[in-house]
Amino acid sequence: MFGDSIERKFVLSKSKGNYGIMITCILLIFVSLLLIVFVLFAGNSTLMDKILEPYRISAEGHVEKFDDDPTRTKQNMAAKIGKISLDDILFLGDSRTVAMAEFGFVPKSQIMAEVGLNHISAMTQYFDNNGYSNTIQQEVSKRNPKVIIISFGVNGIAYMSKSQFMDGYQEFISMVQKASPDSEIILQAIMPVGRKQEQSDDRLNNQVIEDYNKQLRTLAQQKKIEFLDVSDCLKDKSGYLDERYDSGDGLHYNRAAYEEWFDQMLDDLGNIFSIY
């Protein structure tokens, strides 16, 4: 009996030792795999980008997974516009333009935009793109894009006087025209805000936006550029941003909003370029 007990203890002890060795080996293999993956990714940022590509942080600050298919977007644009491709357009703007790229509707290389930017600060802002840094004036002059779409406004209405706002916009457009005289410049209307935004800061409301859009339309006529207003596609019956398109703050939009916005924009661009 005593001998059997010793033998059993020995077997159990040996078994526990084997388990310990096995667990140690598994941990070593796991750590080794992590090191290999780290080395691969550290030397290949493209590989890391491809893996993380479906997961981005939108302008609203939420991590979302979405279908990023530039080919489909280009095909849609080609079907509606024909003569103009997505690669021919440079988008200039604020967080709303940033989100257009973040949601996958346009490549990031086709935008020059920053969260919180306005048309006055944009004239001296440097943008990092593909490893280099340029101002809008420098980049536009370098690219000479066929089409430039300008979309600023919400980051200036609340604290700029109307004269400061409009004088600044006139200067901005003149700068872009001088930098690329052959580009077709399109000034986009300021898009609507929701009830929540008006309640938090009534200086930025849809009545003011509508008034500024009238001024921008007149400015576009004076500068002999196109004015694009697709704001109605996002409004409810009362003229507010439709709740279906609100990201939650009354100021920024969700993906469904960009689907409507981009689709309507393609239709209107098709109408614009059909006359050329």
C-alpha positions as CSV (number, residue, x, y, z in Angstrom):
1,M,0.0,0.0,0.0
2,F,2.7,2.4,1.0
3,G,4.7,1.6,-2.2
4,D,1.6,2.1,-4.3
5,S,1.0,5.5,-2.8
6,I,4.6,6.6,-3.5
7,E,4.3,5.3,-7.1
8,R,1.0,7.2,-7.6
9,K,2.6,10.4,-6.2
10,F,5.5,9.9,-8.6
11,V,3.3,9.5,-11.6
12,L,1.2,12.5,-10.6
13,S,4.3,14.6,-10.1
14,K,5.7,13.5,-13.5
15,S,2.4,14.3,-15.1
16,K,2.3,17.8,-13.6
17,G,5.9,18.3,-14.8
18,N,4.9,17.3,-18.4
19,Y,2.0,19.7,-18.3
20,G,4.3,22.5,-17.1
21,I,6.7,21.8,-19.9
22,M,3.9,21.7,-22.5
23,I,2.4,25.0,-21.3
24,T,5.9,26.6,-21.3
25,C,6.4,25.4,-24.9
26,I,3.0,26.8,-26.0
27,L,3.8,30.2,-24.4
28,L,7.2,30.2,-26.1
29,I,5.6,29.5,-29.5
30,F,3.0,32.2,-29.0
31,V,5.6,34.8,-28.0
32,S,7.7,33.8,-31.0
33,L,4.8,34.2,-33.4
34,L,4.1,37.6,-31.9
35,L,7.7,38.6,-32.5
36,I,7.6,37.4,-36.1
37,V,4.3,39.3,-36.7
38,F,5.8,42.5,-35.1
39,V,8.9,42.3,-37.3
40,L,6.9,41.7,-40.4
41,F,4.6,44.6,-39.7
42,A,7.4,46.9,-38.6
43,G,9.1,46.4,-41.9
44,N,5.9,46.5,-44.0
45,S,3.5,49.3,-43.2
46,T,1.5,48.4,-46.3
47,L,0.7,45.0,-44.9
48,M,-0.5,46.6,-41.7
49,D,-2.6,49.1,-43.6
50,K,-4.3,46.3,-45.5
51,I,-5.2,44.4,-42.4
52,L,-6.5,47.6,-40.6
53,E,-8.1,49.1,-43.7
54,P,-11.7,48.1,-42.9
55,Y,-11.4,49.6,-39.4
56,R,-11.1,53.4,-39.2
57,I,-12.0,56.2,-37.0
58,S,-14.7,58.4,-38.5
59,A,-14.9,62.2,-38.1
60,E,-17.5,61.6,-35.4
61,G,-14.9,59.6,-33.4
62,H,-16.6,56.2,-33.6
63,V,-14.7,53.1,-34.8
64,E,-16.8,51.6,-37.6
65,K,-16.4,48.8,-40.1
66,F,-17.5,49.6,-43.6
67,D,-17.2,48.5,-47.2
68,D,-14.5,50.6,-48.8
69,D,-14.7,50.0,-52.5
70,P,-13.2,52.9,-54.6
71,T,-13.7,50.9,-57.7
72,R,-17.5,50.8,-57.2
73,T,-17.4,54.6,-56.5
74,K,-15.5,55.3,-59.6
75,Q,-17.9,53.1,-61.7
76,N,-20.8,55.0,-60.2
77,M,-19.2,58.3,-61.0
78,A,-18.3,57.2,-64.5
79,A,-21.9,56.2,-65.2
80,K,-23.2,59.5,-64.0
81,I,-20.6,62.0,-65.2
82,G,-18.7,60.2,-68.0
83,K,-16.1,62.8,-68.9
84,I,-14.9,63.3,-65.3
85,S,-13.4,60.6,-63.1
86,L,-13.0,60.5,-59.4
87,D,-9.2,60.9,-59.8
88,D,-9.8,64.3,-61.6
89,I,-11.5,65.8,-58.5
90,L,-9.8,67.4,-55.5
91,F,-12.0,68.0,-52.4
92,L,-11.2,70.9,-50.1
93,G,-13.0,71.2,-46.8
94,D,-13.4,70.5,-43.0
95,S,-14.5,67.5,-41.0
96,R,-17.4,66.8,-43.2
97,T,-15.0,66.3,-46.1
98,V,-12.7,64.3,-43.9
99,A,-15.6,61.9,-43.2
100,M,-16.3,61.6,-46.9
101,A,-12.9,59.9,-47.2
102,E,-13.1,58.0,-43.9
103,F,-16.4,56.4,-45.0
104,G,-14.7,55.3,-48.2
105,F,-16.5,57.5,-50.8
106,V,-13.3,59.1,-52.0
107,P,-9.7,58.2,-51.6
108,K,-7.8,60.1,-48.9
109,S,-5.3,61.2,-51.6
110,Q,-8.2,63.2,-53.3
111,I,-8.9,65.4,-50.3
112,M,-7.2,68.3,-48.5
113,A,-9.3,68.7,-45.3
114,E,-8.9,68.9,-41.6
115,V,-11.3,68.7,-38.6
116,G,-12.2,72.2,-37.4
117,L,-10.8,73.9,-40.5
118,N,-12.4,77.0,-42.1
119,H,-11.7,78.7,-45.4
120,I,-9.5,81.4,-43.9
121,S,-7.2,79.2,-41.8
122,A,-7.1,76.8,-44.8
123,M,-5.1,79.3,-46.8
124,T,-2.0,78.9,-44.6
125,Q,-2.6,75.3,-43.4
126,Y,-0.1,72.6,-44.3
127,F,-1.4,69.2,-45.2
128,D,0.5,65.9,-45.0
129,N,-0.1,63.7,-48.0
130,N,2.0,60.8,-49.2
131,G,5.0,61.8,-47.1
132,Y,5.2,65.5,-48.1
133,S,3.6,68.6,-46.7
134,N,2.0,71.4,-48.9
135,T,-0.5,74.2,-48.6
136,I,-3.6,74.1,-50.7
137,Q,-2.1,76.7,-53.0
138,Q,1.0,74.7,-53.5
139,E,-0.8,71.4,-53.9
140,V,-3.4,72.8,-56.3
141,S,-0.7,74.4,-58.4
142,K,1.2,71.1,-58.5
143,R,-1.7,68.9,-59.4
144,N,-3.7,71.2,-61.6
145,P,-6.8,69.1,-61.1
146,K,-9.6,69.2,-63.6
147,V,-12.2,69.8,-60.8
148,I,-11.9,71.4,-57.4
149,I,-14.9,71.1,-55.0
150,I,-14.7,73.6,-52.0
151,S,-16.8,72.8,-48.9
152,F,-16.3,75.1,-46.0
153,G,-18.6,77.1,-43.8
154,V,-19.7,75.5,-40.5
155,N,-16.4,76.4,-38.7
156,G,-16.8,80.1,-39.4
157,I,-20.4,81.1,-39.2
158,A,-20.7,81.1,-35.4
159,Y,-17.8,83.5,-34.7
160,M,-17.0,85.4,-37.9
161,S,-18.9,88.5,-39.0
162,K,-20.7,88.2,-42.4
163,S,-18.2,90.6,-44.0
164,Q,-15.2,88.7,-42.6
165,F,-16.7,85.4,-43.7
166,M,-17.5,86.5,-47.3
167,D,-14.3,88.5,-47.8
168,G,-12.3,85.5,-46.6
169,Y,-14.2,83.2,-49.0
170,Q,-13.6,85.6,-51.9
171,E,-9.9,85.6,-51.1
172,F,-9.8,81.8,-50.8
173,I,-11.5,81.3,-54.2
174,S,-9.1,83.8,-55.8
175,M,-6.1,82.0,-54.4
176,V,-7.3,78.7,-55.8
177,Q,-8.1,80.2,-59.2
178,K,-4.7,81.8,-59.4
179,A,-3.0,78.5,-58.4
180,S,-4.8,76.5,-61.1
181,P,-6.5,78.7,-63.7
182,D,-7.6,75.7,-65.8
183,S,-9.4,73.9,-63.0
184,E,-13.2,73.9,-62.9
185,I,-14.0,75.2,-59.4
186,I,-17.2,74.3,-57.7
187,L,-18.4,76.0,-54.5
188,Q,-20.5,73.7,-52.4
189,A,-23.3,75.0,-50.2
190,I,-23.1,74.7,-46.5
191,M,-25.0,71.6,-45.4
192,P,-27.7,71.7,-42.7
193,V,-27.4,71.1,-38.9
194,G,-29.8,69.3,-36.6
195,R,-32.0,70.5,-33.7
196,K,-29.4,69.4,-31.2
197,Q,-26.8,71.7,-32.7
198,E,-29.2,74.7,-32.7
199,Q,-30.1,74.0,-29.1
200,S,-26.4,73.9,-28.0
201,D,-25.3,77.0,-30.0
202,D,-28.0,79.0,-31.8
203,R,-25.4,81.1,-33.6
204,L,-25.1,78.2,-36.0
205,N,-28.6,77.4,-37.2
206,N,-30.2,76.6,-40.5
207,Q,-31.7,80.0,-41.0
208,V,-28.2,81.5,-40.8
209,I,-26.9,78.8,-43.0
210,E,-29.6,79.5,-45.6
211,D,-28.7,83.2,-45.6
212,Y,-25.0,82.5,-46.0
213,N,-25.7,80.1,-48.8
214,K,-27.5,82.8,-50.7
215,Q,-24.4,85.0,-50.3
216,L,-22.2,82.2,-51.5
217,R,-24.3,81.6,-54.5
218,T,-23.9,85.3,-55.4
219,L,-20.2,85.1,-54.8
220,A,-19.9,82.0,-57.1
221,Q,-21.7,84.0,-59.9
222,Q,-19.3,86.9,-59.4
223,K,-16.2,84.6,-59.5
224,K,-17.7,82.8,-62.5
225,I,-17.6,79.4,-60.9
226,E,-20.3,76.7,-60.3
227,F,-22.4,76.6,-57.2
228,L,-23.5,73.2,-56.0
229,D,-26.3,72.9,-53.5
230,V,-27.4,69.4,-52.5
231,S,-28.4,70.3,-48.9
232,D,-32.1,69.5,-49.4
233,C,-31.3,65.7,-49.7
234,L,-30.4,65.7,-46.0
235,K,-33.2,67.9,-44.6
236,D,-36.4,66.9,-43.0
237,K,-39.7,68.6,-43.7
238,S,-38.9,71.4,-41.2
239,G,-35.5,72.1,-42.8
240,Y,-33.4,70.6,-40.1
241,L,-30.9,67.8,-40.6
242,D,-33.0,64.6,-40.8
243,E,-32.4,62.5,-37.7
244,R,-31.7,59.5,-40.0
245,Y,-28.5,61.2,-41.0
246,D,-27.4,62.7,-37.7
247,S,-24.3,61.1,-36.1
248,G,-25.6,62.3,-32.7
249,D,-24.3,65.8,-32.3
250,G,-26.5,67.6,-34.8
251,L,-23.4,68.7,-36.7
252,H,-21.7,65.6,-38.2
253,Y,-23.2,63.0,-40.4
254,N,-23.4,59.2,-40.4
255,R,-22.7,56.9,-43.3
256,A,-26.3,57.0,-44.6
257,A,-26.0,60.7,-45.0
258,Y,-23.0,60.4,-47.2
259,E,-24.7,57.9,-49.4
260,E,-27.4,60.4,-50.0
261,W,-25.0,63.4,-50.3
262,F,-22.6,61.7,-52.6
263,D,-25.3,60.2,-54.9
264,Q,-27.0,63.6,-55.3
265,M,-23.7,65.3,-55.8
266,L,-22.9,62.9,-58.7
267,D,-26.2,63.7,-60.3
268,D,-25.6,67.4,-60.1
269,L,-22.0,67.1,-61.3
270,G,-23.4,65.1,-64.3
271,N,-25.7,68.0,-65.1
272,I,-22.9,70.5,-64.8
273,F,-20.4,68.6,-67.0
274,S,-23.0,67.6,-69.6
275,I,-22.9,71.2,-70.9
276,Y,-19.1,71.2,-71.5
